[in-house]
Amino acid sequence: MLLYQFRMGTNPRRVIIYLSEKGIGVPRHELDYAGREHRSPTYLRINPAGRAPTLVTDDDTSITEAAAIVEYLEELHPERPLIGTDPLSRARVRALERLGNDLIVRCQAWLWNLTDAFPAKEPRPSIDVAEHVYRYVGELLDILEANIGDNAFLAGDAPTIADFTTFAIFQTARERFDQPLGSRHPHLDAWYRNFRARPSADY
Ligand SMILES: N[C@@H](CCC(=O)N[C@@H](CS)C(=O)NCC(=O)O)C(=O)O
């Protein structure tokens, strides 16, 4: 098995944090983002989308999309589940994980316009567009805030894949781009600070 990743990338980090929380070791290949290795013919044969993460299995099959990779690994390692323990809890975790995924997608459009760090994605960043898109980001933060309530983790009292997905974009916004994402949402802010202290959250 081989995981293709960008160590700092939001979506690869969903898998990296999962592996750490699960206690699984998988060999990794760090893609050279600046050198655009992810758009090289060799990598495009592995993942035609030219994005990361990709997990290549021992029989040379590519699994793309962070959520699919995590759920695949979770099926291979059902012990100490991080996706819920019964149909209802799994449904709740998946619902929250998908909200986290939506948050990533909206935040990407926001950050691409807020900064000039993604010229290949947004050659003409616009603060006006960033401010407009942020309304859609805020809508999801409100929903997540209402869901977490006083829980320590998004889906209750134990960490799940919903936390890993949502944490990854908070961390990108806060640590890479100095944007206090979620700081006006007291429950999410406390959740972020607590999760940041976990060893899995270290780069
Ligand atoms: N929906 C995909 C998104 C993957 C994605 O956008 N990855 C980013 C890194 S966070 C990437 O590869 N960006 C490079 C590019 O799009 O050129 C997933 O969940 O894995």
The ligand as an ORCA input file, in Angstrom:
! r2SCAN-3c Opt
* xyz 0 1
  N     -12.526     15.669     -3.008
  C     -11.129     15.345     -2.906
  C     -10.354     16.651     -2.946
  C      -8.867     16.440     -3.117
  C      -8.149     17.776     -3.234
  O      -8.712     18.783     -3.686
  N      -6.881     17.763     -2.812
  C      -6.085     18.950     -2.919
  C      -5.162     19.041     -1.714
  S      -6.069     19.460     -0.279
  C      -5.244     18.873     -4.176
  O      -4.842     17.814     -4.571
  N      -4.977     20.022     -4.790
  C      -4.160     20.089     -5.933
  C      -4.911     20.496     -7.164
  O      -6.172     20.439     -7.166
  O      -4.249     20.876     -8.146
  C     -10.869     14.534     -1.636
  O     -11.729     14.586     -0.741
  O      -9.849     13.839     -1.504
*
